[in-house]
Every structure is written in C-alpha cells, then in structure tokens.
Amino acid sequence: MTANDKALLRPAVGLVGMMLLSACTSAQTTSSISPASTTVKPAPVSRKLVYHYTPADRDCMKRAMYFESQRSSREGLMAVGTVIMNRLTSDAYPPSICGIVAQEKQFAPGVLTRPINEETVPELDAAVDAIIRGERNSEVRDAMFFHTAGLRFPYQNMHYVTVAGGNAFYEKRDRDGELQTPPPKPADEYVLALVRSNPDPFSLIQAKEFDVASIPSTGTDPMVAMNVPVPIERPDPLAVRSASIQPTGTQSVKPPVGPVILASSMSNEWMLRFDAGNAKPTPTPSPKRSPGGVDR
C-alpha cells in the first residue's frame, strides 16, 4: 500500500470511529432517561376517622344548639355545636350525639322534649349542617364545658377561652396547663357519616317486652306481622304427671293450654294467640294504660 493510499484511508477511519462513539453516547443518554428507569412516588393518602350519626343524632344536636345558645347569634350556635363534637371525639363521654346531649345535668332541662320554634332562629339548620360538615367555632378550642356568662366559680382548673351566645366556654386544666380530660380530635382528622338503619326487631321486643306487633312488616297491613313466632306456654308438669299415671282404660285428658297475649302498638288493642285449636279463647279486657303510653 502506497503512502497516498494510507493518506486517503486515515480520514475514513477517523470518521467511522467518530460515528461509533456518537452512537454509544446516544444510546447511554436515551437509556438514562427512559421511563423504565424513573420511579414516581405515590402521593400520601390521608385517612380520616369516621364517626357515624343518625337523623335522631342530628335532631339532638339541633335541640342542644337551640336551647343552649340563647338563640342570640350564629357564633353562639356554633360554639355549642363545637362543644358537643369535642365531647364526641373524646374518650370521656358517650359515643353518640344523643348520648351526650341526654346526659343528666349536662344540658338544659327538657332539651330533648320541649318544642322548638324554628322561626326565631332561621339559621339553625344551616348551623347544624355546618357542624356536621366539619366547621367549628375556632375560639372554643378544646373546651368541653360552658355556663351562663357572668357567673363566677372558685375552681382553679377552669381555663376560659371565649364567650359566645351568652355562655362562657372553658377547658379544665391542671396547674401545669395540661387538659384534665382526654383531648378531642381536631376537626380535620375525622368526618361524620350519616347512617339510616331500620330498627332491629329483637331490640324492639327486648325494649317493649310483649309488644311484638311493633315489628315492621314488609306488607301494607298494619296488623300483627304474621312471620313473627308466637311463644307457646308449656303445660303444667303436675298435670302431665297425673295424666301419665291414670288407670288403664281411662281416657287421657290433655292439659289445657293458656293463651299467649300479644299487645298491638299500632291498633292499641290486645289479641289472643293459641298453640292449639282445642283450647277455647276467653275474652281478655284491655289493660289500662298510663297517660305516657307505657304499659303498667
């Protein structure tokens, strides 16, 4: 190979080397930014506690806010609602809104029974819904107690935080400033979920003894539900024993079966059910009822 041929080959070899180097660099750069090599961290999912409430709980909240706020301002309504929610999320009180409001000597007398005149407080329902959605009176803080503003008490653990709706709200703290009750949960750490549930038939029986007819039926007939089992009164053991030792040839006599009385809460009448057709039903007078509607 002559010197001229070598001189011609040198640029060609250099060009090929540069192309190979460029291809390797491009491959490395592409692989370094490929989607397979990138890791994306998922955003953290915030989990909140769920407290359930029923329509009855909402009514209890509404009543407490109505009677305790003196119906003077929205701030007063929200302050009372905030106290109820502070108690609900604390471990020191009943686990339901109605259980909290119904506690003895905690809220206004007759808070669950007195009539409400909603025309005097047009913003009442809106305030209740705001509490359920998570809005709070921020000035109440962790307070779970309040009394009529202007009163004075000699206790050293009453740490006042605000006055609203004619009430003075306070926390119970020790000398070191620590809460003396389990602290409530912040409003942004939990939600309220509505629960609409049918009454449990067995709980109705337990609460009303023989008032079996109050069990809801799927039909439209307001009478006693036909699928409810009727208890059968057992025969007298002495009568069964005497019948078993009768002489031969005598006809055995079946012991009488007493009637089972069921109360009908829908028709306010008493009905008779029997376990056999041999017993003759005897009319039973309607029992006397107290003015409150409770069977004595």
TATAVEN-V343850 format. One record per residue. N is the residue number from 1. PSI is psi in whole degrees, 0 to 359 (* if undefined). NEAR is the number of other C-alpha atoms within 10 Angstrom. D_FIRST is the distance of its C-alpha to the first C-alpha in whole Angstrom. Layout:
# TATAVEN-V343850
<<N & PSI & NEAR & D_FIRST> <N & PSI & NEAR & D_FIRST>>
This chain:
# TATAVEN-V343850
<<1 & 129 & 5 & 0> <2 & 168 & 6 & 4> <3 & 327 & 7 & 7> <4 & 321 & 8 & 8> <5 & 320 & 9 & 6> <6 & 324 & 10 & 7> <7 & 327 & 10 & 10> <8 & 327 & 10 & 11> <9 & 332 & 10 & 11> <10 & 312 & 10 & 13> <11 & 325 & 11 & 16> <12 & 317 & 10 & 16> <13 & 320 & 10 & 16> <14 & 322 & 10 & 19> <15 & 318 & 10 & 20> <16 & 320 & 11 & 20> <17 & 319 & 11 & 22> <18 & 322 & 10 & 24> <19 & 319 & 10 & 26> <20 & 318 & 10 & 26> <21 & 320 & 10 & 28> <22 & 322 & 11 & 30> <23 & 319 & 10 & 31> <24 & 317 & 10 & 32> <25 & 320 & 10 & 34> <26 & 320 & 11 & 36> <27 & 319 & 10 & 37> <28 & 319 & 10 & 38> <29 & 319 & 10 & 40> <30 & 318 & 9 & 42> <31 & 333 & 11 & 43> <32 & 339 & 12 & 44> <33 & 15 & 10 & 47> <34 & 151 & 9 & 47> <35 & 334 & 9 & 51> <36 & 331 & 8 & 51> <37 & 350 & 8 & 50> <38 & 142 & 9 & 53> <39 & 125 & 7 & 56> <40 & 119 & 6 & 60> <41 & 129 & 6 & 63> <42 & 148 & 6 & 66> <43 & 139 & 6 & 69> <44 & 135 & 6 & 72> <45 & 122 & 6 & 74> <46 & 128 & 6 & 78> <47 & 131 & 8 & 81> <48 & 148 & 11 & 84> <49 & 150 & 12 & 87> <50 & 122 & 11 & 89> <51 & 128 & 15 & 93> <52 & 147 & 15 & 95> <53 & 156 & 18 & 98> <54 & 169 & 17 & 101> <55 & 327 & 12 & 103> <56 & 322 & 12 & 106> <57 & 320 & 18 & 104> <58 & 321 & 17 & 103> <59 & 321 & 16 & 107> <60 & 318 & 21 & 107> <61 & 315 & 25 & 105> <62 & 317 & 22 & 106> <63 & 316 & 23 & 110> <64 & 318 & 23 & 109> <65 & 326 & 28 & 107> <66 & 309 & 25 & 110> <67 & 333 & 19 & 113> <68 & 338 & 22 & 111> <69 & 356 & 23 & 110> <70 & 14 & 16 & 113> <71 & 41 & 20 & 112> <72 & 327 & 14 & 111> <73 & 162 & 16 & 107> <74 & 326 & 18 & 104> <75 & 321 & 19 & 103> <76 & 319 & 23 & 106> <77 & 313 & 28 & 105> <78 & 327 & 25 & 101> <79 & 316 & 31 & 103> <80 & 317 & 31 & 105> <81 & 324 & 27 & 102> <82 & 320 & 27 & 100> <83 & 317 & 23 & 102> <84 & 317 & 25 & 102> <85 & 325 & 25 & 98> <86 & 320 & 25 & 98> <87 & 323 & 27 & 101> <88 & 320 & 22 & 99> <89 & 4 & 21 & 96> <90 & 153 & 18 & 98> <91 & 7 & 13 & 99> <92 & 1 & 12 & 102> <93 & 169 & 17 & 103> <94 & 154 & 16 & 104> <95 & 16 & 16 & 101> <96 & 156 & 20 & 102> <97 & 315 & 23 & 103> <98 & 324 & 21 & 106> <99 & 324 & 14 & 107> <100 & 313 & 20 & 106> <101 & 328 & 22 & 109> <102 & 357 & 19 & 111> <103 & 140 & 11 & 111> <104 & 134 & 10 & 115> <105 & 33 & 8 & 116> <106 & 322 & 11 & 112> <107 & 180 & 18 & 113> <108 & 142 & 14 & 116> <109 & 136 & 12 & 118> <110 & 20 & 12 & 118> <111 & 332 & 20 & 115> <112 & 358 & 19 & 114> <113 & 334 & 8 & 117> <114 & 149 & 10 & 118> <115 & 152 & 9 & 118> <116 & 133 & 14 & 115> <117 & 92 & 9 & 116> <118 & 343 & 12 & 112> <119 & 335 & 8 & 113> <120 & 343 & 11 & 114> <121 & 79 & 16 & 110> <122 & 338 & 11 & 108> <123 & 11 & 14 & 105> <124 & 308 & 21 & 106> <125 & 320 & 16 & 103> <126 & 323 & 11 & 101> <127 & 320 & 21 & 101> <128 & 314 & 21 & 101> <129 & 325 & 14 & 98> <130 & 319 & 14 & 96> <131 & 317 & 23 & 97> <132 & 324 & 20 & 96> <133 & 345 & 13 & 92> <134 & 359 & 16 & 92> <135 & 143 & 16 & 93> <136 & 161 & 23 & 95> <137 & 105 & 19 & 98> <138 & 335 & 12 & 95> <139 & 341 & 15 & 98> <140 & 330 & 25 & 100> <141 & 236 & 19 & 97> <142 & 17 & 25 & 98> <143 & 138 & 27 & 101> <144 & 9 & 22 & 103> <145 & 153 & 21 & 107> <146 & 161 & 25 & 109> <147 & 173 & 15 & 112> <148 & 131 & 16 & 115> <149 & 143 & 14 & 114> <150 & 340 & 9 & 116> <151 & 154 & 8 & 117> <152 & 140 & 8 & 117> <153 & 150 & 6 & 116> <154 & 7 & 6 & 117> <155 & 138 & 8 & 113> <156 & 349 & 10 & 111> <157 & 8 & 16 & 108> <158 & 104 & 17 & 108> <159 & 103 & 17 & 105> <160 & 140 & 15 & 106> <161 & 326 & 15 & 102> <162 & 166 & 18 & 104> <163 & 128 & 20 & 107> <164 & 140 & 24 & 107> <165 & 30 & 20 & 109> <166 & 10 & 18 & 112> <167 & 148 & 21 & 111> <168 & 123 & 19 & 109> <169 & 139 & 26 & 106> <170 & 157 & 22 & 105> <171 & 152 & 22 & 103> <172 & 113 & 19 & 105> <173 & 151 & 15 & 103> <174 & 189 & 13 & 104> <175 & 333 & 8 & 104> <176 & 0 & 6 & 100> <177 & 7 & 11 & 100> <178 & 144 & 12 & 98> <179 & 138 & 16 & 99> <180 & 357 & 11 & 102> <181 & 155 & 17 & 101> <182 & 130 & 14 & 98> <183 & 146 & 17 & 96> <184 & 162 & 19 & 95> <185 & 144 & 16 & 92> <186 & 148 & 14 & 90> <187 & 336 & 17 & 90> <188 & 5 & 10 & 87> <189 & 2 & 12 & 86> <190 & 164 & 15 & 88> <191 & 161 & 14 & 89> <192 & 133 & 15 & 93> <193 & 129 & 13 & 92> <194 & 136 & 13 & 95> <195 & 123 & 11 & 97> <196 & 104 & 11 & 99> <197 & 146 & 8 & 100> <198 & 150 & 7 & 103> <199 & 143 & 10 & 106> <200 & 123 & 10 & 106> <201 & 322 & 15 & 109> <202 & 326 & 11 & 110> <203 & 327 & 11 & 110> <204 & 319 & 17 & 112> <205 & 317 & 15 & 114> <206 & 322 & 11 & 114> <207 & 330 & 10 & 115> <208 & 16 & 15 & 118> <209 & 254 & 12 & 119> <210 & 10 & 15 & 121> <211 & 62 & 20 & 119> <212 & 334 & 22 & 117> <213 & 349 & 23 & 118> <214 & 358 & 19 & 116> <215 & 129 & 19 & 112> <216 & 139 & 15 & 110> <217 & 154 & 15 & 111> <218 & 341 & 7 & 108> <219 & 185 & 8 & 111> <220 & 354 & 6 & 113> <221 & 122 & 8 & 116> <222 & 7 & 14 & 117> <223 & 191 & 14 & 119> <224 & 138 & 21 & 118> <225 & 128 & 16 & 115> <226 & 340 & 9 & 116> <227 & 10 & 7 & 113> <228 & 125 & 12 & 114> <229 & 136 & 8 & 115> <230 & 124 & 14 & 119> <231 & 145 & 13 & 120> <232 & 129 & 14 & 123> <233 & 129 & 12 & 126> <234 & 147 & 10 & 126> <235 & 161 & 13 & 130> <236 & 126 & 11 & 132> <237 & 324 & 10 & 132> <238 & 322 & 10 & 135> <239 & 322 & 13 & 136> <240 & 320 & 13 & 133> <241 & 318 & 10 & 135> <242 & 328 & 11 & 138> <243 & 329 & 16 & 137> <244 & 341 & 11 & 136> <245 & 19 & 9 & 139> <246 & 150 & 12 & 141> <247 & 158 & 9 & 143> <248 & 139 & 7 & 142> <249 & 343 & 6 & 143> <250 & 149 & 8 & 143> <251 & 128 & 9 & 141> <252 & 143 & 13 & 138> <253 & 126 & 12 & 138> <254 & 135 & 11 & 135> <255 & 141 & 15 & 134> <256 & 150 & 14 & 134> <257 & 125 & 19 & 131> <258 & 155 & 18 & 131> <259 & 151 & 20 & 130> <260 & 122 & 15 & 126> <261 & 127 & 16 & 127> <262 & 134 & 19 & 124> <263 & 138 & 22 & 124> <264 & 108 & 19 & 122> <265 & 344 & 18 & 121> <266 & 321 & 12 & 120> <267 & 358 & 11 & 124> <268 & 36 & 12 & 126> <269 & 166 & 12 & 128> <270 & 138 & 16 & 128> <271 & 160 & 16 & 127> <272 & 135 & 13 & 128> <273 & 143 & 14 & 126> <274 & 158 & 18 & 127> <275 & 350 & 14 & 125> <276 & 158 & 12 & 127> <277 & 357 & 8 & 130> <278 & 329 & 10 & 133> <279 & 136 & 13 & 133> <280 & 125 & 12 & 135> <281 & 139 & 13 & 134> <282 & 138 & 9 & 136> <283 & 138 & 9 & 136> <284 & 126 & 11 & 135> <285 & 151 & 8 & 136> <286 & 130 & 11 & 133> <287 & 156 & 12 & 132> <288 & 139 & 10 & 133> <289 & 144 & 11 & 130> <290 & 162 & 9 & 130> <291 & 332 & 7 & 129> <292 & 354 & 6 & 126> <293 & 11 & 10 & 125> <294 & 131 & 9 & 124> <295 & 131 & 13 & 126> <296 & * & 7 & 129>>
